[in-house]
């Protein structure tokens, strides 16, 4: 019989926990009725609980699994066919009930399974919450979490939080962004350098210095009111050394051990290399990314199921629109494929982009869902989207090259797109000039003219564009001076900042020039289906002028990027394949009408985005 209780689940759960210290955690803390993944494996943790026998009224317990650590029980229950409500979960010893909990099945949000993830119609704004805006100074330092706020430390906690993001959603939206990818917000209790939050200590809890789980859920809700999407940065590959489970491992094989620590060789090419040695292949996947981040063993079914459930839990709980997966290609290949497929089976229209930091299109394309390259080795990652690191490589070199040779300069952009045939879904790849791990584009290119060329490219090529916070106001940062320098605080995010760059009236003239250009371009892009899903026709660059068209049956857009410092004249007859009989077009950037007959002059270090009329 299903039990109904007067107290809400959380309150009742806490009351039970306060009554005894034996059972300390049950994860997932609740689930939902009507899920495709209806069979749930509860991780139950507490002192010497393996001697207890679990039971749950009405729901069927399919399996109880013990490990060598007596502090864990893994209890598999079946929820299919059961409605939302509270179910009595009891633990007995020698026939006597020792503890009883309410385990809640919640009602799903209507149409939750059909949620639509981010896609090529979006522009993603990447931010680091600790460095974006401090909306709630009272949570800058929190009891129970080791590292305290100190803005004088480049690698320290600075106090940015979820409320700071919510407070500035209007700003992000005004830029033309339709989605936010935030670096992880899970609890990271490392003693120092914890602000990036990639070494999490609890994957069911938002770091209290950012806010609460409810705050995170509220962020998604506020974004959805604006038709914006929230993308969680999810880490499958590793946890932090301070993770409570790492400190009391359920089983020796929960993490990769050699015994203890051994570092990855970072050679992801071993994962598809038919000639790779077994030791090199193993060390890439099983070695630790860094010493403070124990490497999770996704080949262990307990670990993999825990990670699958946690990911689905966050999607359903926080109403997420996508994942960006850190260090995707460092995971156990079969394990990460199953993890990805399980999520996409639950949410067929969801989107997940993986960090495949490689420098060869074939090697990156290997990891995209239904890759013919991966199929050669009978491998399918089921990963919908990958990151275009080869385009990033080209973009960070092209615009600084003076008098380039035949294989340098804008020809590198051209050649990058030549290899688009390698990708199963070219529209579903993430394009970017920089992110939180790379050099700042405004450090690589010191002037706004080159920045404009970069952003013109990002806004018009195939794929999903991502812009890194602060670049739109000219923020720079030297990676050679440490990661903290490319992750500076956004000016105006803290009370007392000299300039509040969130407000146009307080930005400098130069900051407004950066912002206005970026905003104009990406707000134009929002409704341009021809950019989102049109075909590309490109022309071999001549005299450092790169021309390509995005086109469909209804529209055609001509993009001209003059990387030369000198004015160039284009013979427009060369482009008749795309301009056809058009006599004129309008440049989106200057809003000027341009003739498409004869020749087209374009000043040095200038770009046009021409809607062909």
C-alpha positions in Angstrom: 0.0 0.0 0.0 1.3 3.4 -1.0 1.8 5.6 2.1 0.6 9.2 2.2 2.2 11.6 4.6 1.3 15.0 5.9 4.8 16.3 6.0 6.6 17.3 2.8 9.3 14.9 1.7 12.3 17.1 2.6 11.1 18.0 6.0 10.2 14.4 6.8 13.5 13.1 5.5 15.4 15.5 7.7 13.4 14.5 10.7 14.3 10.9 10.1 18.0 11.7 9.6 18.0 13.6 12.9 16.5 10.7 14.7 19.5 8.4 13.8 22.9 8.8 12.4 23.1 5.4 10.8 21.8 6.2 7.3 23.3 9.4 6.1 22.5 9.7 2.4 20.1 8.2 -0.1 20.8 9.1 -3.8 19.0 10.0 -6.0 17.1 11.8 -3.2 13.9 11.4 -5.2 12.7 10.4 -8.6 9.7 10.9 -10.9 6.9 8.8 -12.0 6.5 8.1 -15.7 10.2 8.1 -16.5 11.5 5.8 -19.2 14.3 5.0 -16.8 11.9 3.6 -14.2 14.3 1.2 -12.6 16.4 3.2 -10.1 19.4 2.1 -8.1 19.4 3.8 -4.8 22.8 4.5 -3.3 22.3 4.2 0.4 25.1 5.3 2.7 25.7 5.1 6.4 27.7 3.4 9.1 27.8 -0.4 8.7 24.4 -0.4 6.9 25.2 -3.5 4.8 23.7 -5.6 7.5 20.3 -4.0 7.1 17.6 -5.4 4.9 15.7 -2.8 2.8 12.0 -2.9 1.8 9.7 -0.4 0.2 5.9 -0.6 0.3 4.2 -1.3 -3.0 7.4 -0.8 -5.1 9.4 -3.9 -6.1 13.0 -4.2 -4.9 14.7 -6.0 -7.8 18.2 -6.3 -6.3 20.2 -5.4 -3.3 24.0 -5.2 -4.0 26.7 -5.0 -1.3 30.3 -4.1 -1.8 33.4 -4.6 0.2 32.6 -1.4 2.0 30.0 -2.1 4.7 28.9 1.6 4.6 27.0 1.1 1.3 24.0 -0.6 -0.1 22.8 -0.3 -3.7 19.1 -1.0 -3.8 17.4 -1.3 -7.2 13.7 -0.5 -7.2 11.1 -0.5 -10.0 8.9 2.5 -10.3 7.1 1.8 -13.5 3.3 2.0 -13.2 3.4 3.8 -9.9 2.0 7.3 -9.5 3.5 10.3 -7.8 3.6 10.1 -4.0 5.6 9.1 -1.0 6.6 5.5 -0.4 7.8 4.0 2.9 11.4 2.8 2.5 12.4 0.7 5.6 15.5 -0.9 6.8 15.4 -3.9 9.1 17.7 -5.9 11.1 16.8 -9.4 12.4 13.2 -8.7 11.4 13.0 -5.4 13.3 12.6 -2.1 11.5 15.5 0.2 12.4 14.7 3.2 10.1 11.9 4.3 7.8 12.1 7.0 5.2 9.7 8.6 2.7 11.0 8.1 -0.8 9.2 10.4 -3.1 8.2 10.0 -6.7 7.4 13.4 -8.1 5.1 14.4 -10.9 6.9 15.2 -14.1 6.5 18.6 -15.8 4.2 18.4 -18.7 6.0 17.4 -21.9 9.3 17.0 -20.0 10.4 14.1 -22.1 10.1 16.1 -25.3 12.2 19.1 -24.1 14.0 20.7 -27.0 17.7 21.2 -26.5 20.0 24.0 -27.8 20.7 24.0 -31.6 22.1 26.0 -34.4 19.5 28.7 -34.0 21.1 29.6 -30.6 24.0 31.7 -29.6 25.6 30.4 -26.4 27.1 32.8 -23.8 29.8 31.0 -21.8 30.4 32.4 -18.3 32.1 31.4 -15.1 29.7 32.1 -12.2 32.4 33.0 -9.7 33.8 35.7 -12.1 30.6 37.1 -13.6 28.6 38.9 -10.9 28.1 38.8 -7.2 24.4 39.1 -6.6 24.4 37.8 -3.0 27.5 38.9 -1.0 26.2 37.0 2.0 27.2 33.6 0.5 30.7 34.6 -0.6 32.2 32.5 2.2 30.2 29.6 3.8 30.7 27.6 6.9 31.6 24.0 6.1 33.3 24.9 2.8 37.0 25.5 3.1 37.9 28.2 0.7 36.7 31.7 1.5 36.3 34.6 -0.8 39.4 36.7 -1.6 39.3 38.8 -4.8 43.0 39.6 -4.3 43.9 36.1 -5.3 43.9 35.4 -9.1 43.0 31.8 -8.4 40.8 32.4 -5.4 37.1 32.6 -4.9 35.7 36.0 -5.9 32.1 35.7 -4.9 30.1 35.5 -8.2 27.0 33.5 -7.9 23.6 32.4 -9.4 21.8 35.5 -8.2 24.4 37.6 -10.1 23.5 35.7 -13.3 19.8 36.2 -12.8 20.3 39.9 -12.1 22.0 40.3 -15.5 19.9 38.1 -17.8 18.6 41.2 -19.6 22.2 42.1 -20.4 23.0 38.6 -21.8 19.8 38.7 -23.8 20.5 42.1 -25.2 23.8 40.8 -26.6 21.8 38.4 -28.8 22.5 35.3 -26.7 19.7 32.7 -26.5 21.5 30.2 -24.2 23.9 30.3 -21.3 26.6 27.7 -20.7 27.9 28.1 -17.2 31.0 26.2 -16.0 30.0 23.7 -13.2 28.1 24.8 -10.2 28.3 21.6 -8.1 29.9 21.8 -4.7 33.7 21.9 -4.9 35.4 21.8 -1.5 39.0 21.9 -2.5 41.1 24.0 -0.1 42.1 26.3 -2.9 41.5 27.0 -6.6 38.0 25.7 -6.2 36.3 28.5 -8.1 36.2 26.7 -11.5 34.3 23.8 -9.8 35.5 21.1 -12.0 36.6 19.0 -9.0 33.3 18.5 -7.4 32.8 17.2 -3.8 29.0 16.5 -4.1 27.3 16.1 -7.4 23.8 16.4 -6.1 24.4 19.8 -4.5 25.0 23.3 -5.9 28.0 24.9 -4.2 26.6 27.0 -1.4 28.9 29.9 -2.5 26.8 30.0 -5.7 23.5 29.5 -4.0 21.1 26.6 -3.5 19.7 23.9 -5.7 16.5 25.9 -5.7 18.4 29.0 -6.9 19.8 27.0 -9.8 16.3 25.8 -10.7 15.1 29.4 -10.5 17.8 30.5 -12.9 16.5 28.0 -15.5 12.9 29.3 -14.9 13.9 32.9 -15.3 15.7 32.1 -18.5 12.8 30.2 -19.9 10.6 33.2 -19.4 12.9 34.9 -21.9 12.9 31.9 -24.3 16.5 31.3 -23.3 18.2 27.9 -22.6 20.4 26.7 -19.7 23.3 24.4 -20.4 24.9 22.5 -17.5 28.6 21.8 -17.7 28.7 18.1 -16.7 31.8 16.2 -15.6 31.6 12.4 -16.2 35.4 11.8 -16.2 36.4 12.8 -12.7 35.4 14.2 -9.3 37.5 16.2 -6.8 39.7 14.5 -4.2 37.4 16.0 -1.5 34.3 14.3 -2.8 32.6 12.5 0.1 32.5 9.2 -1.8 36.2 9.4 -2.7 37.0 9.7 1.0 35.1 6.5 1.6 35.0 4.6 -1.6 32.1 2.2 -2.2 34.5 -0.2 -3.9 38.2 -0.1 -4.7 37.3 0.0 -8.4 35.0 3.1 -8.1 38.0 5.1 -9.4 41.0 4.0 -11.4 43.9 3.1 -9.2 47.4 2.1 -10.1 47.3 1.8 -7.1 46.5 5.4 -6.2 47.4 8.2 -8.7 48.7 8.0 -12.2 48.3 10.9 -14.7 46.7 10.5 -18.1 49.0 10.9 -21.1 46.5 13.3 -22.6 46.9 11.5 -26.0 43.3 11.2 -27.0 44.3 10.0 -30.4 45.1 6.6 -28.8 41.3 6.1 -28.6 41.0 5.5 -32.3 44.6 4.7 -33.2 44.6 1.1 -34.7 48.3 1.0 -33.9 48.2 2.2 -30.3 49.8 0.1 -27.6 47.5 -1.2 -24.9 49.3 0.7 -22.1 49.0 4.0 -24.0 45.3 3.4 -24.7 44.7 2.6 -21.0 46.6 5.5 -19.6 44.7 8.0 -21.7 41.3 6.8 -20.4 42.2 5.6 -17.0 44.9 8.1 -15.9 43.8 11.0 -13.8 43.5 14.4 -15.5 45.3 16.0 -12.6 46.3 14.7 -9.1 43.4 16.4 -7.4 40.8 14.9 -9.6 40.4 11.1 -9.1 39.4 9.4 -12.4 36.0 7.7 -12.3 35.7 4.2 -13.6 32.8 4.2 -16.0 33.4 0.5 -16.9 32.1 -0.3 -13.3 28.3 -0.7 -13.7 27.7 0.9 -10.2 29.6 4.0 -11.2 28.1 4.3 -14.6 24.5 3.9 -13.3 25.2 6.4 -10.6 26.4 8.9 -13.2 23.5 8.3 -15.6 20.9 8.7 -12.8 22.6 11.9 -11.6 22.6 13.4 -15.1 18.9 12.6 -15.7 18.1 13.8 -12.2 19.5 17.3 -12.9 17.8 17.6 -16.3 14.4 16.7 -14.8 14.9 18.7 -11.5 16.3 21.9 -12.9 14.5 21.8 -16.3 17.8 21.9 -18.2 18.1 22.4 -22.0 21.5 20.8 -22.6 24.8 19.5 -21.3 28.4 20.5 -22.3 30.5 17.5 -21.2 34.0 18.2 -19.9 36.9 16.0 -21.0 34.5 13.8 -23.0 37.1 11.7 -24.8 39.0 10.9 -21.7 36.2 8.7 -20.4 35.9 4.9 -20.8 34.7 4.8 -24.5 31.9 2.3 -24.0 30.9 3.8 -20.7 30.5 7.3 -22.0 28.6 6.1 -25.0 26.1 4.3 -22.7 25.9 7.3 -20.5 25.1 9.5 -23.5 22.6 7.1 -25.1 20.7 6.7 -21.8 20.2 10.5 -21.6 19.2 10.8 -25.2 16.8 7.8 -24.9 15.1 9.7 -22.0 15.1 13.0 -23.8 15.3 12.4 -27.6 15.3 16.2 -28.5 17.9 17.1 -25.9 21.4 18.2 -26.9 24.8 17.3 -25.5 28.1 18.8 -26.8 31.3 17.1 -25.8 34.7 18.6 -25.3 36.8 16.8 -27.9 40.0 18.8 -27.7 41.8 17.5 -30.7 43.4 19.1 -33.7 42.2 16.9 -36.6 38.7 17.0 -38.1 38.6 13.2 -38.6 39.5 12.6 -35.0 36.9 15.0 -33.7 34.2 13.7 -36.1 34.9 10.2 -34.8 33.1 11.2 -31.6 29.9 12.6 -33.1 26.8 10.4 -33.2 26.6 8.0 -36.2 30.1 8.9 -37.4 31.1 6.8 -40.3 34.7 7.1 -39.1 33.7 5.7 -35.7 31.7 2.9 -37.4 35.0 1.6 -39.0 35.8 0.5 -35.4 32.2 -0.4 -34.6 32.0 2.6 -32.3 29.1 5.0 -31.8 29.4 7.6 -29.0 25.7 8.7 -29.5 27.0 12.2 -28.8 24.9 14.7 -30.8 27.4 17.6 -30.9 31.2 18.2 -30.7 33.3 21.3 -30.4 35.1 22.6 -33.5 38.6 22.9 -32.1 40.2 23.0 -35.6 38.3 26.1 -36.4 39.4 27.6 -33.1 43.0 26.7 -34.0 42.6 28.5 -37.4 40.8 31.6 -36.0 43.5 32.2 -33.4 46.2 32.3 -36.0 44.7 33.7 -39.2 44.2 37.3 -38.4 47.7 38.0 -37.1 49.5 36.7 -40.1 51.2 39.3 -42.3 51.9 38.5 -45.9 51.0 34.8 -45.4 52.3 32.1 -47.6 50.1 29.9 -49.8 49.0 27.7 -46.9 48.6 30.4 -44.3 46.2 33.2 -43.7 42.5 32.9 -44.6 43.1 29.8 -46.7 43.2 28.0 -43.3 39.6 28.9 -42.8 38.7 27.7 -46.2 40.5 24.4 -45.7 38.8 23.9 -42.3 35.4 23.9 -44.0 36.6 21.6 -46.8 36.5 18.8 -44.2 32.9 19.4 -43.2 32.0 16.2 -45.0 33.6 14.2 -42.1 30.9 15.3 -39.7 27.5 13.4 -39.6 25.7 16.5 -38.6 27.6 19.7 -39.5 24.9 22.0 -38.2 25.2 20.5 -34.7 28.8 21.4 -33.9 29.9 24.2 -31.5 32.0 27.0 -33.0 34.0 29.3 -30.9 37.0 31.6 -30.9 37.9 31.1 -27.2 36.7 29.7 -24.0 37.7 29.5 -20.3 40.6 27.2 -21.1 42.2 29.1 -24.1 43.9 32.4 -24.7 41.5 35.4 -24.8 40.8 36.5 -28.3 41.3 40.1 -27.4 44.8 39.2 -26.1 45.7 37.4 -29.3 44.3 40.3 -31.4 44.9 43.6 -29.8 42.6 45.7 -31.9 38.8 45.8 -32.5 39.2 45.4 -36.3 40.4 41.8 -35.9 37.8 41.1 -33.2 35.1 42.2 -35.7 36.5 39.8 -38.3 36.4 37.0 -35.8 32.9 37.7 -34.7 31.7 38.0 -38.2 32.9 34.5 -38.9 31.5 33.1 -35.7 28.1 34.6 -36.4 27.7 33.4 -40.0 29.4 29.9 -40.3 27.6 26.6 -39.9 27.1 25.3 -36.4 26.3 26.8 -32.9 28.3 29.9 -32.0 29.6 30.4 -28.5 30.8 33.7 -27.1 33.0 33.9 -23.9 31.9 36.4 -21.3 33.5 39.8 -21.4 34.9 39.5 -24.9 31.9 41.5 -26.1 33.3 44.5 -24.2 36.9 44.0 -25.2 38.1 42.0 -22.1 41.5 40.6 -22.6 43.7 38.2 -20.5 47.0 36.4 -20.9 46.9 32.7 -20.4 50.7 32.8 -19.9 50.0 34.7 -16.6 47.7 31.9 -15.3 44.2 30.8 -15.8 42.9 33.5 -13.5 44.0 36.1 -16.0 41.7 34.7 -18.7 38.9 34.4 -16.1 38.9 38.0 -14.8 35.9 39.5 -13.0 33.3 41.1 -15.2 33.6 44.9 -14.5 30.4 46.0 -12.7 29.6 42.6 -11.3 30.8 43.7 -7.8 29.7 46.6 -5.8 32.3 49.3 -5.9 33.7 48.4 -9.3 35.0 51.5 -11.1 33.1 50.7 -14.3 29.8 48.9 -14.6 30.0 47.4 -18.1 26.5 45.9 -17.8 25.2 49.4 -18.4 25.8 51.1 -21.8 25.9 54.6 -20.1 28.8 53.5 -17.9 30.8 51.6 -20.5 33.7 53.3 -22.1 33.5 54.3 -25.8 35.7 51.4 -26.7 33.7 48.9 -24.7 30.5 50.1 -26.3 32.1 49.7 -29.8 32.8 46.1 -29.0 29.4 45.5 -27.5 27.4 47.2 -30.2 29.0 45.3 -33.0 28.6 42.0 -31.2 25.0 42.7 -30.2 24.0 43.9 -33.7 25.4 40.8 -35.4 24.0 38.2 -33.1 20.6 39.8 -32.7 20.4 39.8 -36.5 21.4 36.1 -36.5 18.5 35.1 -34.1 15.9 34.9 -36.8 18.0 33.9 -39.8 17.1 30.4 -40.8 19.5 30.7 -43.7 22.4 30.9 -41.2 21.0 28.3 -38.8 20.5 25.5 -41.4 21.4 26.9 -44.8 24.0 25.4 -47.1 27.5 26.8 -47.4 29.3 27.7 -50.7 32.9 29.1 -50.2 35.4 30.6 -52.6 39.2 30.2 -52.4 40.5 33.3 -50.8 42.3 35.8 -53.0 44.6 38.5 -51.7 43.5 37.5 -48.1 39.8 38.2 -48.9 37.6 35.2 -47.9 34.1 35.0 -49.4 31.4 32.5 -48.6 27.7 32.3 -49.0 25.0 30.8 -46.7 21.9 30.0 -48.7 18.7 28.1 -48.9 15.8 28.2 -51.3 14.5 31.5 -50.0 17.6 33.5 -49.0 21.2 34.1 -49.7 23.8 35.9 -47.5 27.2 36.8 -48.8 30.0 37.1 -46.2 33.2 39.0 -47.1 36.1 39.0 -44.8 39.1 41.2 -45.8 42.0 40.1 -43.7 44.4 42.3 -45.6 45.3 45.7 -44.2 44.8 47.2 -47.7 41.6 47.9 -49.5 40.6 45.2 -52.0 38.4 45.2 -55.1 36.4 42.1 -55.8 35.3 41.1 -59.3 31.7 40.2 -58.5 31.2 38.1 -61.7 33.2 35.4 -59.9 30.3 34.9 -57.4 27.4 34.6 -59.9 26.8 31.0 -58.9 25.3 32.5 -55.7 24.4 36.1 -56.6 22.7 34.9 -59.8 20.8 37.9 -61.2 20.8 40.0 -58.0 21.9 43.6 -58.5 22.2 44.7 -54.9 22.3 43.7 -51.3 22.3 45.3 -47.8 25.2 45.0 -45.5 23.9 44.0 -42.1 26.7 45.7 -40.2 26.7 49.2 -41.8 23.0 48.9 -43.1 24.2 50.3 -46.4 23.0 49.2 -49.7 25.7 47.7 -51.9 25.8 47.1 -55.6 26.4 43.5 -56.6 27.4 44.3 -60.2 30.9 45.0 -61.4 33.3 45.3 -58.6 32.9 45.6 -54.8 35.5 47.5 -52.8 36.1 46.6 -49.2 38.5 48.4 -46.8 41.3 46.7 -45.1 40.5 44.6 -42.0 36.8 44.9 -42.7 33.9 42.5 -43.1 30.6 42.6 -44.9 27.5 40.5 -44.1 25.4 41.1 -47.2 21.8 40.1 -47.5 21.4 39.4 -51.2 18.2 41.1 -52.5 
